[in-house]
Amino acid sequence: MTANTVYEVFLALSPEEREKFIVLVKGQEEKPKYDFRKKKSKKVKFTKEDAIEYLLATVFKPKY
């Protein structure tokens, strides 16, 4: 259904039904379905030795 179709149906409604429709649409605007705020991830604390071990195990692993 397109916006034009919805608008034509809206115009065909009685004034009372138009008011009900407006209330329903405004009610939907007030309830966001998704939280679009960016969530910060927790920082991982690791030591220099941990970083070296990780690099040796993953990046500089010997190829067989």
Backbone bond lengths (Angstrom), bond angles and torsions (degrees), N, CA, C in turn:
res aa  C-N    CA-C-N  psi(-1)  N-CA   C-N-CA  omega(-1)  CA-C   N-CA-C  phi
1 M - - - 1.451 - - 1.530 107.75 -
2 T 1.299 116.47 134.09 1.458 120.44 -178.40 1.530 110.16 -94.17
3 A 1.320 114.45 167.05 1.458 120.11 178.67 1.523 111.16 -64.67
4 N 1.318 116.41 -34.08 1.467 119.66 178.92 1.528 110.99 -64.58
5 T 1.321 116.84 -40.01 1.462 120.77 178.48 1.524 110.62 -64.14
6 V 1.315 115.84 -43.39 1.467 120.02 178.98 1.518 110.11 -62.54
7 Y 1.321 117.14 -41.21 1.461 120.72 179.80 1.522 111.01 -63.95
8 E 1.321 117.68 -41.50 1.465 120.65 178.87 1.528 110.99 -63.88
9 V 1.325 116.24 -40.13 1.469 119.81 177.53 1.519 109.90 -66.23
10 F 1.328 116.79 -39.93 1.466 121.15 177.99 1.528 110.92 -59.25
11 L 1.326 116.44 -42.81 1.465 119.85 179.48 1.530 111.85 -66.35
12 A 1.322 117.18 -26.91 1.459 120.74 -179.50 1.532 112.54 -79.97
13 L 1.315 117.60 -11.56 1.467 120.98 -178.45 1.530 110.72 -74.62
14 S 1.316 114.27 157.36 1.461 119.37 173.77 1.533 108.42 -73.29
15 P 1.328 117.67 161.01 1.470 119.71 -178.84 1.537 113.02 -57.54
16 E 1.337 117.41 -36.16 1.465 119.91 179.21 1.533 110.48 -65.94
17 E 1.330 115.55 -43.10 1.458 120.14 -179.82 1.527 111.15 -68.46
18 R 1.330 117.45 -31.81 1.460 120.46 176.48 1.521 110.33 -63.36
19 E 1.329 116.32 -42.76 1.470 120.51 178.92 1.524 110.50 -62.29
20 K 1.330 117.12 -42.55 1.464 120.70 177.98 1.531 110.60 -61.90
21 F 1.329 115.85 -41.82 1.459 120.89 179.40 1.524 110.80 -61.97
22 I 1.325 116.49 -44.56 1.468 121.30 179.82 1.524 110.32 -61.53
23 V 1.329 117.04 -41.79 1.468 120.62 178.50 1.527 109.94 -62.46
24 L 1.321 117.52 -41.96 1.468 120.69 179.39 1.529 111.77 -64.25
25 V 1.325 116.75 -42.39 1.463 120.36 -179.37 1.522 110.46 -66.56
26 K 1.314 117.87 -43.29 1.466 120.75 178.51 1.518 110.72 -64.83
27 G 1.329 117.83 -33.55 1.459 121.06 177.40 1.516 111.65 -65.09
28 Q 1.324 117.13 -34.62 1.459 120.88 178.21 1.526 111.01 -70.57
29 E 1.309 117.99 -34.29 1.457 121.33 -179.42 1.518 111.28 -66.71
30 E 1.318 117.99 -29.64 1.454 121.49 -176.02 1.528 112.62 -80.52
31 K 1.311 118.27 -13.14 1.456 121.65 -176.89 1.522 110.57 -113.07
32 P 1.330 117.19 90.54 1.462 117.38 177.30 1.525 110.44 -69.12
33 K 1.315 116.17 136.97 1.455 120.13 -178.49 1.518 111.78 -82.40
34 Y 1.318 116.70 -26.75 1.450 120.56 -175.92 1.514 109.76 -126.00
35 D 1.310 115.09 149.37 1.461 120.75 176.24 1.523 107.24 -94.97
36 F 1.322 116.70 107.93 1.452 120.71 -175.47 1.525 112.99 -89.94
37 R 1.318 116.33 0.33 1.456 118.26 178.92 1.523 109.48 -68.76
38 K 1.301 115.16 142.59 1.450 120.24 -179.24 1.526 109.26 -75.86
39 K 1.310 115.23 127.79 1.461 119.53 178.57 1.518 108.74 -94.03
40 K 1.312 114.95 130.83 1.454 119.55 -179.85 1.528 109.09 -82.53
41 S 1.291 114.96 134.70 1.460 118.87 177.37 1.524 108.80 -85.42
42 K 1.312 114.36 153.23 1.460 119.21 179.44 1.519 109.16 -73.52
43 K 1.311 116.32 140.22 1.444 120.55 179.07 1.528 108.73 -76.81
44 V 1.313 114.54 137.56 1.451 120.73 178.90 1.517 108.15 -90.59
45 K 1.318 114.88 128.31 1.458 118.97 178.88 1.522 108.25 -99.87
46 F 1.316 115.64 125.24 1.450 120.20 176.69 1.523 108.57 -145.10
47 T 1.299 114.54 158.20 1.457 119.68 -177.42 1.518 110.15 -92.12
48 K 1.311 115.25 173.76 1.452 121.16 178.22 1.532 109.74 -64.51
49 E 1.319 115.90 -37.37 1.469 120.67 179.27 1.533 110.27 -64.66
50 D 1.332 116.82 -39.94 1.465 120.45 177.53 1.526 110.45 -61.53
51 A 1.314 116.72 -41.18 1.464 121.36 -179.96 1.523 110.70 -65.79
52 I 1.318 117.00 -42.02 1.464 120.50 179.27 1.517 110.74 -64.64
53 E 1.332 117.14 -43.36 1.470 121.18 178.21 1.528 110.54 -61.03
54 Y 1.306 117.21 -42.68 1.462 120.89 -179.95 1.528 110.94 -63.56
55 L 1.324 116.28 -45.95 1.462 119.89 -179.91 1.524 111.52 -63.08
56 L 1.329 116.70 -41.93 1.461 119.56 179.24 1.524 111.46 -66.16
57 A 1.321 117.03 -35.55 1.461 120.64 -177.55 1.527 112.64 -77.94
58 T 1.319 118.04 -30.43 1.464 119.62 -173.67 1.520 113.59 -109.89
59 V 1.302 117.86 -48.83 1.453 121.11 -173.47 1.536 111.69 -85.08
60 F 1.316 115.67 -46.47 1.468 119.84 -174.28 1.520 112.42 -101.86
61 K 1.330 116.53 32.73 1.462 119.48 179.17 1.534 109.29 -73.54
62 P 1.317 115.10 144.13 1.484 117.70 -178.99 1.519 111.54 -69.32
63 K 1.313 115.18 144.21 1.470 120.15 178.79 1.517 107.85 -97.50
64 Y 1.300 115.79 132.64 1.474 120.79 -178.83 1.489 110.67 -104.74
